[in-house]
Amino acid sequence: MKQWQSSFQSQRGVSLLEVLIAMLVLGIGLLGVAALQANSVRNTQGAYERTMAVVMVDSIIESIRANPNAAPGAYALSGCTAGGSGLVGEQLSHWVGRLQLELGDDVDCSISFSGGLYVIEVQWQDTRLSEMADSAIRTAVML
């Protein structure tokens, strides 16, 4: 009987220590889950922006294809400043406005025409990624 009591007294505090260790492990696990969630949100936003850039480039490509009567190079554009008049100017102004709405005001775009081909380039600042990297400029180029 005496042996049972002494082993019981030596067991005091062990369960409290086990609970503290379990809480520490659980806390570290929850911090890991929170970090994964933050990365997921950042990557989802980046994927959305890339998708919107491609959709917007496809949009202006379709506008160019839908207007075969436009003069060669009429859709040329630099610095996201739409100029021109008529249908082409209206389409470019609308396109630049949508780009700025979807990708932010710091978006930069250009449409160049050479050898019968248009090259469309869109650059934007990835604000969520720029918190981690020095340069976070994304580019979408389509021919």
ZIWOZI-V291615 format. One record per helix or strand of 2 or more residues. SS is the DSSP state (a for helix, b for strand). FROM is the first residue (numbers start at 0). TO is the last residue. If there is no record, write none. Layout:
ss:SS from:FROM to:TO
ss:SS from:FROM to:TO
//
This chain:
ss:a from:1 to:9
ss:a from:13 to:65
ss:b from:76 to:77
ss:a from:85 to:102
ss:b from:107 to:113
ss:b from:116 to:124
ss:a from:126 to:129
ss:b from:136 to:141
//
